[in-house]
Amino acid sequence: MNMNNKQYKIIYWATLAGIVLFGVVLDLVEVVDGIFEACVMMEFYVQYGMIVASLLTVYLALKLIKKNPILRMTLIEAPLLSNIFFYHSFMNTSFLYLAIISLIAYVFVYPAKTMENDNSKL
């Protein structure tokens, strides 16, 4: 399926709006807040697992994968959503900082105008 640049931009902005909406809903609904707060060892393992996952996916999305913008966006969105959820579940600011790092990296996967020209050079 060949998509043009406008469709990639629509997907980019729609998923960004969905991520913000997900964070706002979790902030307003207090059902999730601190449900795993007492599980210290689980928090430790999840925290370090998400550190590795977030940094690895940001590196993969920004450096290694250049031709597939949907894959680049998905690589950053998955740990971003997970970090937002874990922040509300554990009430630990480390997950919030990881989400901010992923959100900053998400700015750099914005579909470029020259993407169609890059595909024609192959």
C-alpha positions as semicolon CSV with decimal commas, in nm:
position;residue;x (nm);y (nm);z (nm)
1;M;0,000;0,000;0,000
2;N;0,152;0,325;-0,115
3;M;0,063;0,623;0,101
4;N;0,140;0,982;0,026
5;N;0,293;1,237;0,259
6;K;-0,041;1,394;0,354
7;Q;-0,175;1,062;0,482
8;Y;0,139;1,010;0,692
9;K;0,093;1,354;0,846
10;I;-0,271;1,279;0,928
11;I;-0,165;0,957;1,099
12;Y;0,110;1,144;1,285
13;W;-0,123;1,412;1,424
14;A;-0,405;1,166;1,499
15;T;-0,180;0,941;1,705
16;L;-0,031;1,241;1,885
17;A;-0,382;1,355;1,974
18;G;-0,464;1,001;2,088
19;I;-0,158;0,991;2,313
20;V;-0,250;1,324;2,472
21;L;-0,610;1,207;2,516
22;F;-0,488;0,882;2,676
23;G;-0,279;1,078;2,926
24;V;-0,563;1,317;3,007
25;V;-0,812;1,034;3,059
26;L;-0,572;0,849;3,290
27;D;-0,516;1,171;3,481
28;L;-0,888;1,241;3,523
29;V;-0,997;0,884;3,601
30;E;-0,846;0,791;3,934
31;V;-0,906;0,418;3,903
32;V;-0,550;0,349;3,784
33;D;-0,366;0,591;4,014
34;G;-0,120;0,401;4,229
35;I;-0,263;0,050;4,187
36;F;0,089;-0,099;4,187
37;E;0,238;0,145;4,435
38;A;0,302;-0,119;4,704
39;C;0,481;-0,361;4,468
40;V;0,839;-0,238;4,506
41;M;1,020;-0,521;4,326
42;M;0,773;-0,517;4,040
43;E;0,826;-0,143;4,008
44;F;1,203;-0,196;3,998
45;Y;1,186;-0,453;3,717
46;V;0,929;-0,262;3,515
47;Q;1,121;0,063;3,554
48;Y;1,450;-0,075;3,425
49;G;1,276;-0,273;3,153
50;M;1,105;0,044;3,031
51;I;1,431;0,240;3,045
52;V;1,593;-0,014;2,813
53;A;1,286;-0,040;2,589
54;S;1,240;0,337;2,560
55;L;1,602;0,414;2,481
56;L;1,635;0,123;2,239
57;T;1,321;0,209;2,045
58;V;1,413;0,578;2,026
59;Y;1,754;0,482;1,888
60;L;1,602;0,240;1,637
61;A;1,341;0,488;1,521
62;L;1,579;0,781;1,481
63;K;1,894;0,614;1,349
64;L;1,834;0,277;1,191
65;I;1,494;0,287;1,026
66;K;1,463;0,563;0,768
67;K;1,225;0,443;0,498
68;N;0,913;0,334;0,689
69;P;0,748;0,627;0,872
70;I;0,467;0,415;1,019
71;L;0,719;0,181;1,181
72;R;0,919;0,477;1,311
73;M;0,608;0,630;1,471
74;T;0,498;0,297;1,619
75;L;0,840;0,232;1,770
76;I;0,816;0,553;1,969
77;E;0,442;0,537;2,046
78;A;0,447;0,196;2,215
79;P;0,688;0,283;2,499
80;L;0,536;0,630;2,522
81;L;0,191;0,488;2,596
82;S;0,339;0,227;2,830
83;N;0,533;0,489;3,024
84;I;0,223;0,705;3,063
85;F;0,029;0,405;3,193
86;F;0,308;0,297;3,430
87;Y;0,347;0,652;3,560
88;H;-0,016;0,648;3,669
89;S;0,007;0,291;3,798
90;F;0,320;0,331;4,010
91;M;0,312;0,711;4,066
92;N;0,685;0,715;3,990
93;T;0,824;1,016;3,804
94;S;1,087;0,805;3,623
95;F;0,816;0,684;3,388
96;L;0,704;1,042;3,330
97;Y;1,059;1,142;3,236
98;L;1,083;0,849;2,995
99;A;0,752;0,954;2,840
100;I;0,885;1,307;2,793
101;I;1,199;1,170;2,625
102;S;0,984;0,962;2,391
103;L;0,758;1,259;2,321
104;I;1,058;1,473;2,228
105;A;1,184;1,195;2,000
106;Y;0,837;1,173;1,843
107;V;0,888;1,525;1,707
108;F;1,182;1,398;1,500
109;V;0,981;1,129;1,319
110;Y;0,754;1,386;1,155
111;P;0,703;1,277;0,790
112;A;0,931;1,480;0,566
113;K;0,837;1,633;0,232
114;T;1,124;1,461;0,058
115;M;1,013;1,113;0,159
116;E;0,854;1,046;-0,180
117;N;1,174;1,157;-0,353
118;D;1,381;0,926;-0,133
119;N;1,171;0,626;-0,237
120;S;1,221;0,703;-0,606
121;K;1,602;0,689;-0,567
122;L;1,595;0,321;-0,471
